[in-house]
Amino acid sequence: MENRQRLVVRISNNSLSFSTFVDGEVVFEAYPLNASISMAANLREALRNGKVNTKSEKQLVLIDSPVLMMPVDLFREEEKEDIYQHTFTRQEQQNVMHFVLPDLNSVAIFSIHKDLCTVLRDAFSDVQFIPAIAPVWRHLHKRSYTGQHQKLYAYFHERRVEVFAFAQNRFKFCNSFAVNNPNDALYYMLATWKQLGMEPEHDELYLAGELPEQEVLMEEAKKFIKRVFYINPSGEFNRAPVTQIEGMPYDLMVLFVRGS
């Protein structure tokens, strides 16, 4: 497994965690944030207290920030910063990065705050940055080939839902929405479903992650779409030990089971 020699750092606006292998098992630690200081300062504190192993061979950093998707044939590295800043305003003091998804013929453009990036590069010798959702995209893309019906996916995390669908080796749809309750989530999913011309009797909706009021959302979705499924990580990955770790996001589970 490619991540056995890595320290995996996952960073979002409201969370910071560290994962690594110890004696053949994944150890996950969610770092308690001090809300009065910046994420970069929180990371410095985490590194200073000695709980983080900075001596691993490689470091992988998952960044949960707005992502701009582009077809690989239209991507120009020298243009990525201008395009990203034009798409996502108020993203000052950001380092703009990109991650190629060759199996999807796409490039994900994302960002990380410059101070945070400096702390990471100073602390780690061989660090790679990827969007936090990338493992989920790649895993569910492979899964989308099973069966004959179209599939729409919705991944919930940090009060957002990532809605996406695939057509062969490309994204058919990919967008992210802020959600605070089941009604918001249902609105965005049904709007996407209608936009893609999907059939309520035969096509399928798959939900993953931390659903807001899961039972309510599932029940409401089934009023409009017959085939609605929740992706249970334990069942999906044959009760892999990583799926039993409390508090670990679904994207991290996918990373350790399937790779990035």
N, C-alpha and C positions, 0 to 999 in steps of 0.2 A: 504493500500500500504506500502510495507516494507521500502521504502525510505523516508517516511514522517517525521521520527524523525532523519534523517541523514543530516549531511553536506556532500555534494559530491564534492570532489576535483578531477579535471581532469588535468593531466600533460602530456605534450609531449615535444619534443625537443624545440619547438618554441611557446608553448602556455601554459597558466595557467588559470584555471577558477574555480569558486566556484558556487555551486547551492544548494538551500535549499528551504523549504516550508515556506512561510510567509502568514498567514491568508488564508491557504488553497490553495495558488497558488505557482507555482515554480518561484523562482527568480534566474536568471542566471547572473553572472557577469564575464566577461572576464577581467583578470587583465593585464594592460599594462606593458609589460616586459621591463626591462632595459637591453639592449643587452650587456652592458659592464661588467655585473656581472653574476655569476652563477645562475642556477635555484634555488638552495638552498638559495642563498642570496635574490633572488626575493621573494621567499616564506616567508623568515623572514621579509622582508619589508611589505608584504601583511598582515602578522599577527600583525606586530607592529603598523600599521596604524589604527587598530581597526575595519576594515570593515568586517573582517571574524569572524563569530560566532563560537568560540571554545567551547561553552558550550552545544552544541547539544548532545543528548544522545549517538549517535554513529557517526563515520566518515567513509566514504567510499572513497577510493582513486583509481581512474582509471588511470592506467599507460600505456601510449602508447610507448612501447619499443619492440624490437624484441622478438618474441614468438616462442618457440620450442614446437611442439605438440608430445605427446607420447600416445600410447594405455595405458589405466589404468593398465592392467595386466603386463606391462613391466616396469612400473614406480617404481623406488626405491629412496626414498627421500634422502638417504645418497649419492646417485650418481648424483643428479641433477646438482650440481654446476660444477662438472667436465664435464658432458655432455654438459651443456650450454656453458661453456667457450670454449670447443672444437669446438662447432658448430658455435658460434659467436665470432670470434677473436676481439681483441681490445676492450674488454668490461671490462677494468680495473676499480677497485674501485666500483664494483657493488655488491649489495645484491641480490642473486638469490632466487626467490620465486616460488611458484606453486599454481595453482588454479584448482580444480577438476571439471570436467564437467560430472557428472554421467549420464545424459541423452544422452551423446555422447560417453560414455565409453572412455573418453580421459582426459589427464592432460595437462594443458598449463603451461609451464615453462617460466618465464619472469624475468626481472630484474629492479632494481631501484638504482640510484647512492647512495652510502653509506651516503654522507653528506645530501642529500635530505631526505633519510629515517630517519636519526637522527632528523632533524628538525620536521618532521611529528610526530614521536613518542614522542618527547619532548612536542609538542604543544597539542596533542590530547590524550584523555584517553582510547578510545576504537576504534582503527583504523583497518580497513580491506583493503587489497590491492587486486585488480583484474586487469587483462588485459583490456584495454579500449574496445577492440572489443568483449569481451565475451558476453555482452547482445545481440549483433548483431548475433553472431553465434547461440545462443540458440533460438532467435526469428525466424530467417530464417530457422533453422532446423525444427521447428514446421510447418512453412509455406510450407516447401518442400513436405509435405505429400498431399497437395492439387493437384488434377489433376493426369494424368497418365504418363506425359512425364518427362524426366530427366531435372534437373535444375542446371545451373551454376550461381553462385553469384559473384559479384565484388563490393566491398565496397571501395570507394575512400575517402581518408582523408590525410591531411598533405603531399601532393605530393607522396603518396603511394597508391597502390591498393592491397587489400586483396582479393585473388581469392580462392573460396572454393566451394565444392560440397559435398553432403551427400549420403550415401547408408544405408538406414534403420537407425540404431542408432549409426552410425559411420561417421567419415569424409572419404570421398572417395578421396578428394584432399584438400590441404590447404597450401597456400604459399603467400608470400608478395613480391611485386616488387616496385621499385622506378619508378615513372612516371613523366615526365615533359611536355608531350604533348599527344594528342589523338593517334598518331601513336604508341608510346610506349605502351600505354594501350591496344590498339587493338592487337598488336603483342602478348602480354602475354596472353590475353584472348583467342585468336584463337589458340595459341600453346597448352593451357590447354584443350580447346575444342577438338582439334585433339587427344591429348594424352588420353583423356577419351573416345574417340570413339563416341562422341555425334553426333546426326543427325541434319544437318542444316535445314531440312524441318519441323521437328516436335518438337525437344527439345527446351528448353527455356533459354535465358540469361537475368538475372536481374541485373540492375545497381543501386547503391545507393550511397548517399553521395555527395561530391563536385567533380563532373565530370569535367575534363579539356575540355573546349570547348564542352559543352554537346551536342548541336545540331549536330556538326561535328562528334563527336564520335558515336552518335546514328545512324546517316546517314551512316557512313562507316561500322559500325557493321552489319547493315541490308543488306549490299551487300553480306555478307557471311552467315548470320544467319537470317532466316525468322522471328523468334519470339524473338524480343528484347524489353525489357520493362524497363522503369525507375520507381523506387519505390519512389513515391511522399509521404512524411511522412504525409501531411495533409489528403490526401485521404486514406492512409493506416490506419491511426488511427482516422478516422471519425472526422477530424478537432479538435482534442484534443488541448487545449490551449497551451500545451508545444510545439506543432509543429509550432506555430506562433511566437516563440521567435527567434529574429534575431541573427544569429551567433552561435546558439547552434548546436553542432555536432550531426549527426544522432544517434551515439551510446548513447549519453546522452538522446536523446528523447526516444529511445527504453527502456533505463533503467527506466525512470520515468513512462512510460506507461506500460511496461511489467515486469519490475523488472530485477535483475541481474542473 
